[in-house]
Amino acid sequence: MRSLDGAKDQQGTVMATHTTKMLIIGSGPAGLSAAIYGARAGMQPIVVQGLQPGGQLTITTDVENYPGFRDVIQGPWLMQEMQAQAEHVGTRMLWDTIVSVDMSGSPFRAIGDGGDIYEGDTLVIATGAQAKWLGASGEQEFSGKGVSACATCDGFFYRGKKVVVIGGGNTAVEEALYLTNHSQDVTLIHRRDSLRAEKILQDRLFAHPNIKVLWNKAVERFVGEGGLTGVELKDTVTGETMVEPADGAFVAIGHAPATELFRGKLELDSSGYIIVEPGTPKTAIPGVFACGDVMDHTYRQAVTAAGTGCMAALDAERYLATKEFAARG
Ligand SMILES: Cc1cc2nc3c(=O)[nH]c(=O)nc-3n(C[C@H](O)[C@H](O)[C@H](O)COP(=O)(O)OP(=O)(O)OC[C@H]3O[C@@H](n4cnc5c(N)ncnc54)[C@H](O)[C@@H]3O)c2cc1C
């Protein structure tokens, strides 16, 4: 029996039901690219936007690596344009957050936090993966003005400058190594006396002449005026504090994929990312696709999210066409 039947709330109010051939959860580059392709294939997609309409690029400023723009563009502007393009070709954007999903049969059904029901003959999951932050003082204040969670995205802006990376896992070590392409003064800050990163990465890190490591140091606050000038650190053993000068600080303590809704319903890897058939956005459930950062812990870029969003829409269209052809006998 389906678990989401019933279109009334506890007061007996009838909730709206929205139906579509292609239901997309998430409005970042992955969801909106899926929408553009889905709409142009005549699938009249619905995008449920979630709490962050436009996704993660809306919280950054300069974007210099999205193809098609010679000059630096602004993340929020890019996402506004992407949404406008999706709407222009026939996407319905709905402002709601999905609180539960039923993928036990077609149509796939999702419930919004106000009780509205969304039904899709296909379902595209594009809920992203949020960078984890330290929660230290000044972190949000200097976000985009010295503090970043993505070296691939922002490292270029710190050419020839002094940068620090905070973390001790694979991501932190990879970010530190990547930053040596731009900076000759990279410091890795870790609150313990050893790294969790794979040995091969650690070997490369320790061998690099432009990287030093500060052990047993926890970030107390990010300091500066207008822009970042350093990080205040507290020694986790002695309790002593110091300020490490830095023009850029990269917080690299991992990402949290937004997959709680799908736990127990779709296969997730040990970090919570949705597992798809390699090289495709197909999940184990026919008709359900995952794209963007929610299924990609390796690249996590706007352009790769858009690329897999496109793939999800193309595969969704093929899935439906095959199903409809078979139903005709
Ligand atoms: C500070 C920062 C700077 C960056 N700079 C760059 C850059 O310069 N270049 C670059 O290529 N990449 C950059 N990135 C990375 C890029 O933003 C991501 O790779 C990209 O946004 C991933 O797209 P996505 O669509 O998969 O997910 P996201 O952009 O994370 O979008 C996820 C969407 O899912 C929605 N959602 C989540 N849960 C629900 C739910 N329950 N119901 C409904 N909707 C839901 C959210 O509201 C959001 O709209 C940056 C990231 C950050 C954090």
The ligand as an SDF file (V2000), in Angstrom:
LIG
                    3D

 53 58  0  0  0  0  0  0  0  0999 V2000
   30.8400   29.1650   -1.4040 C   0  0  0  0  0  0  0  0  0  0  0  0
   30.7780   28.3080   -2.6470 C   0  0  0  0  0  0  0  0  0  0  0  0
   31.3520   28.7680   -3.8200 C   0  0  0  0  0  0  0  0  0  0  0  0
   31.3160   27.9780   -4.9610 C   0  0  0  0  0  0  0  0  0  0  0  0
   31.8690   28.4590   -6.1010 N   0  0  0  0  0  0  0  0  0  0  0  0
   31.8070   27.7340   -7.2340 C   0  0  0  0  0  0  0  0  0  0  0  0
   32.3740   28.2140   -8.4390 C   0  0  0  0  0  0  0  0  0  0  0  0
   32.9500   29.3070   -8.4870 O   0  0  0  0  0  0  0  0  0  0  0  0
   32.2760   27.4370   -9.5460 N   0  0  0  0  0  0  0  0  0  0  0  0
   31.6710   26.2060   -9.5120 C   0  0  0  0  0  0  0  0  0  0  0  0
   31.5850   25.5460  -10.5580 O   0  0  0  0  0  0  0  0  0  0  0  0
   31.1400   25.7220   -8.3800 N   0  0  0  0  0  0  0  0  0  0  0  0
   31.2030   26.4390   -7.2380 C   0  0  0  0  0  0  0  0  0  0  0  0
   30.6910   25.9510   -6.0780 N   0  0  0  0  0  0  0  0  0  0  0  0
   30.1200   24.6030   -6.0900 C   0  0  0  0  0  0  0  0  0  0  0  0
   28.7140   24.6350   -6.7040 C   0  0  0  0  0  0  0  0  0  0  0  0
   27.9550   25.6440   -6.0690 O   0  0  0  0  0  0  0  0  0  0  0  0
   28.0480   23.2840   -6.5550 C   0  0  0  0  0  0  0  0  0  0  0  0
   28.8660   22.2770   -7.1210 O   0  0  0  0  0  0  0  0  0  0  0  0
   26.6970   23.2800   -7.2660 C   0  0  0  0  0  0  0  0  0  0  0  0
   25.8630   24.3030   -6.7780 O   0  0  0  0  0  0  0  0  0  0  0  0
   25.9820   21.9430   -7.0930 C   0  0  0  0  0  0  0  0  0  0  0  0
   24.7630   22.0280   -7.7380 O   0  0  0  0  0  0  0  0  0  0  0  0
   23.5330   21.0890   -7.3540 P   0  0  0  0  0  0  0  0  0  0  0  0
   22.4200   21.5320   -8.2250 O   0  0  0  0  0  0  0  0  0  0  0  0
   23.9450   19.6800   -7.3810 O   0  0  0  0  0  0  0  0  0  0  0  0
   23.2200   21.3970   -5.8210 O   0  0  0  0  0  0  0  0  0  0  0  0
   22.9680   22.7490   -5.0310 P   0  0  0  0  0  0  0  0  0  0  0  0
   23.4550   23.9380   -5.7510 O   0  0  0  0  0  0  0  0  0  0  0  0
   23.4850   22.4790   -3.6610 O   0  0  0  0  0  0  0  0  0  0  0  0
   21.3720   22.8410   -4.9690 O   0  0  0  0  0  0  0  0  0  0  0  0
   20.6280   21.9670   -4.1750 C   0  0  0  0  0  0  0  0  0  0  0  0
   19.1730   22.3760   -4.2590 C   0  0  0  0  0  0  0  0  0  0  0  0
   18.3700   21.3760   -3.6210 O   0  0  0  0  0  0  0  0  0  0  0  0
   17.3700   22.0310   -2.8680 C   0  0  0  0  0  0  0  0  0  0  0  0
   16.8930   21.0980   -1.8510 N   0  0  0  0  0  0  0  0  0  0  0  0
   17.6210   20.4440   -0.9080 C   0  0  0  0  0  0  0  0  0  0  0  0
   16.7970   19.6930   -0.1340 N   0  0  0  0  0  0  0  0  0  0  0  0
   15.5280   19.8860   -0.6240 C   0  0  0  0  0  0  0  0  0  0  0  0
   14.2370   19.4020   -0.2490 C   0  0  0  0  0  0  0  0  0  0  0  0
   14.0660   18.5860    0.8010 N   0  0  0  0  0  0  0  0  0  0  0  0
   13.1700   19.8160   -0.9630 N   0  0  0  0  0  0  0  0  0  0  0  0
   13.3200   20.6380   -2.0270 C   0  0  0  0  0  0  0  0  0  0  0  0
   14.5140   21.1150   -2.4280 N   0  0  0  0  0  0  0  0  0  0  0  0
   15.5900   20.7570   -1.7180 C   0  0  0  0  0  0  0  0  0  0  0  0
   18.0470   23.2890   -2.3430 C   0  0  0  0  0  0  0  0  0  0  0  0
   17.0910   24.2630   -1.9560 O   0  0  0  0  0  0  0  0  0  0  0  0
   18.8350   23.7050   -3.5920 C   0  0  0  0  0  0  0  0  0  0  0  0
   18.0080   24.4620   -4.4330 O   0  0  0  0  0  0  0  0  0  0  0  0
   30.7010   26.7040   -4.9250 C   0  0  0  0  0  0  0  0  0  0  0  0
   30.1170   26.2400   -3.7420 C   0  0  0  0  0  0  0  0  0  0  0  0
   30.1540   27.0340   -2.6190 C   0  0  0  0  0  0  0  0  0  0  0  0
   29.5020   26.5230   -1.3430 C   0  0  0  0  0  0  0  0  0  0  0  0
  1  2  1  0
  2  3  1  0
  2 52  2  0
  3  4  2  0
  4  5  1  0
  4 50  1  0
  5  6  2  0
  6  7  1  0
  6 13  1  0
  7  8  2  0
  7  9  1  0
  9 10  1  0
 10 11  2  0
 10 12  1  0
 12 13  2  0
 13 14  1  0
 14 15  1  0
 14 50  1  0
 15 16  1  0
 16 17  1  0
 16 18  1  0
 18 19  1  0
 18 20  1  0
 20 21  1  0
 20 22  1  0
 22 23  1  0
 23 24  1  0
 24 25  2  0
 24 26  1  0
 24 27  1  0
 27 28  1  0
 28 29  2  0
 28 30  1  0
 28 31  1  0
 31 32  1  0
 32 33  1  0
 33 34  1  0
 33 48  1  0
 34 35  1  0
 35 36  1  0
 35 46  1  0
 36 37  1  0
 36 45  1  0
 37 38  2  0
 38 39  1  0
 39 40  1  0
 39 45  2  0
 40 41  1  0
 40 42  2  0
 42 43  1  0
 43 44  2  0
 44 45  1  0
 46 47  1  0
 46 48  1  0
 48 49  1  0
 50 51  2  0
 51 52  1  0
 52 53  1  0
M  END
$$$$
